Amino acid sequence: MISPEQKIIIVGAGVFGLSTALWLARDGYQDITIFDRCAVDKNQYDPSNGCDGASADINKIFRATYGRKPHYQKLAMEARNMWLAWNEAIRKSKPDELPPCLAPGDKLLDICGVHHLADGPELLPRYASDLESMERTAKDFRKQQFRKASSTTCSDL
Ligand SMILES: Cc1cc2nc3c(=O)[nH]c(=O)nc-3n(C[C@H](O)[C@H](O)[C@H](O)COP(=O)(O)OP(=O)(O)OC[C@H]3O[C@@H](n4cnc5c(N)ncnc54)[C@H](O)[C@@H]3O)c2cc1C
């Protein structure tokens, strides 16, 4: 039986390694060490400074619609709240409380929206499925989706 005092090592400090460590820590595990072949503490996950993990990038797209995979959508919505809480925590921090790569004005998640384009007036089946699923499972988010081609209402499917 694993107890919270036992040593845990995680190999790989990408988003999966870090989130594993975070959730173990939140569950009470106290002695977790993450190893990585890259000096991520020094390069601060900067791809222009030698960090080549998939998680290291200058931006990432946050996808919240997953059609017929509602468990992914649920996960995305839960994650969205956490990212926004981290934005708020960063905003309230003093500069010297943050890692060198972050300043209080930085956002980890920017809700800037997304614009999908298609070849013709019909929605791609994937987008139609996403909206239909959202209508059933996340009505408030569905109201934030707009179809520009509709002449009657831009929020209509
Ligand atoms: C070009 C690209 C664009 C993407 N865009 C998006 C996007 O917009 N939105 C999105 O959600 N997802 C995106 N993804 C997917 C997402 O980036 C990955 O699913 C996620 O980052 C994988 O995280 P990871 O922790 O598994 O792997 P990684 O981030 O690759 O982390 C693995 C870590 O393990 C370390 N490592 C490897 N081997 C060893 C070893 N032997 N010893 C010690 N350390 C080791 C590496 O240095 C690395 O830091 C994109 C992926 C790519 C490649």
The ligand as a Tripos MOL2 file, in Angstrom:
@<TRIPOS>MOLECULE
LIG
   53    58     1     0     0
SMALL
NO_CHARGES

@<TRIPOS>ATOM
      1 C1          3.3280   20.6580  -32.7600 C.3       1 LIG1
      2 C2          2.3280   20.2900  -31.6650 C.ar      1 LIG1
      3 C3          1.2520   21.1230  -31.4560 C.ar      1 LIG1
      4 C4          0.3130   20.8050  -30.4660 C.ar      1 LIG1
      5 N1         -0.7160   21.6680  -30.2450 N.ar      1 LIG1
      6 C5         -1.5700   21.4360  -29.2270 C.ar      1 LIG1
      7 C6         -2.5780   22.3720  -28.9080 C.ar      1 LIG1
      8 O1         -2.7210   23.4040  -29.5610 O.2       1 LIG1
      9 N2         -3.3960   22.0920  -27.8590 N.ar      1 LIG1
     10 C7         -3.2740   20.9540  -27.1090 C.ar      1 LIG1
     11 O2         -4.0330   20.7680  -26.1590 O.2       1 LIG1
     12 N3         -2.3190   20.0350  -27.3930 N.ar      1 LIG1
     13 C8         -1.4660   20.2530  -28.4200 C.ar      1 LIG1
     14 N4         -0.4870   19.3380  -28.7100 N.ar      1 LIG1
     15 C9         -0.4380   18.0980  -27.9220 C.3       1 LIG1
     16 C10         0.2090   18.3540  -26.5530 C.3       1 LIG1
     17 O3          1.2640   19.2570  -26.7160 O.3       1 LIG1
     18 C11         0.7250   17.0300  -26.0050 C.3       1 LIG1
     19 O4         -0.3410   16.0880  -25.9300 O.3       1 LIG1
     20 C12         1.2860   17.1920  -24.6020 C.3       1 LIG1
     21 O5          2.1360   18.3080  -24.5290 O.3       1 LIG1
     22 C13         2.0510   15.9210  -24.2350 C.3       1 LIG1
     23 O6          2.5910   16.1350  -22.9620 O.3       1 LIG1
     24 P1          3.5650   15.0750  -22.3300 P.3       1 LIG1
     25 O7          3.8550   15.5560  -20.9410 O.co2     1 LIG1
     26 O8          3.0360   13.7060  -22.5050 O.co2     1 LIG1
     27 O9          4.8480   15.0950  -23.2740 O.3       1 LIG1
     28 P2          6.0330   16.1640  -23.3830 P.3       1 LIG1
     29 O10         5.5520   17.5690  -23.2480 O.co2     1 LIG1
     30 O11         6.7810   15.8060  -24.6130 O.co2     1 LIG1
     31 O12         6.8990   15.8600  -22.1080 O.3       1 LIG1
     32 C14         7.7320   14.7630  -22.0240 C.3       1 LIG1
     33 C15         8.9470   15.2150  -21.2240 C.3       1 LIG1
     34 O13         9.7350   14.0650  -20.9890 O.3       1 LIG1
     35 C16        11.0900   14.4170  -21.1380 C.3       1 LIG1
     36 N5         11.7980   13.1900  -21.4540 N.ar      1 LIG1
     37 C17        11.6600   12.4160  -22.5540 C.ar      1 LIG1
     38 N6         12.4620   11.3520  -22.4630 N.ar      1 LIG1
     39 C18        13.0900   11.4480  -21.2610 C.ar      1 LIG1
     40 C19        14.0350   10.6370  -20.5950 C.ar      1 LIG1
     41 N7         14.4900    9.4910  -21.1390 N.pl3     1 LIG1
     42 N8         14.4570   11.0430  -19.3880 N.ar      1 LIG1
     43 C20        14.0070   12.1940  -18.8310 C.ar      1 LIG1
     44 N9         13.1260   12.9850  -19.4160 N.ar      1 LIG1
     45 C21        12.6700   12.6170  -20.6240 C.ar      1 LIG1
     46 C22        11.1020   15.4370  -22.2570 C.3       1 LIG1
     47 O14        12.2440   16.2950  -22.1720 O.3       1 LIG1
     48 C23         9.8120   16.2130  -21.9890 C.3       1 LIG1
     49 O15        10.0020   17.3800  -21.1930 O.3       1 LIG1
     50 C24         0.4620   19.6210  -29.6880 C.ar      1 LIG1
     51 C25         1.5610   18.7910  -29.9190 C.ar      1 LIG1
     52 C26         2.4860   19.1160  -30.8850 C.ar      1 LIG1
     53 C27         3.6790   18.1980  -31.1020 C.3       1 LIG1
@<TRIPOS>BOND
     1     1     2 1
     2     2     3 ar
     3     2    52 ar
     4     3     4 ar
     5     4     5 ar
     6     4    50 ar
     7     5     6 ar
     8     6     7 ar
     9     6    13 1
    10     7     8 2
    11     7     9 ar
    12     9    10 ar
    13    10    11 2
    14    10    12 ar
    15    12    13 ar
    16    13    14 ar
    17    14    15 1
    18    14    50 ar
    19    15    16 1
    20    16    17 1
    21    16    18 1
    22    18    19 1
    23    18    20 1
    24    20    21 1
    25    20    22 1
    26    22    23 1
    27    23    24 1
    28    24    25 2
    29    24    26 1
    30    24    27 1
    31    27    28 1
    32    28    29 2
    33    28    30 1
    34    28    31 1
    35    31    32 1
    36    32    33 1
    37    33    34 1
    38    33    48 1
    39    34    35 1
    40    35    36 1
    41    35    46 1
    42    36    37 ar
    43    36    45 ar
    44    37    38 ar
    45    38    39 ar
    46    39    40 ar
    47    39    45 ar
    48    40    41 1
    49    40    42 ar
    50    42    43 ar
    51    43    44 ar
    52    44    45 ar
    53    46    47 1
    54    46    48 1
    55    48    49 1
    56    50    51 ar
    57    51    52 ar
    58    52    53 1
@<TRIPOS>SUBSTRUCTURE
     1 LIG1         1 GROUP 0 **** ****
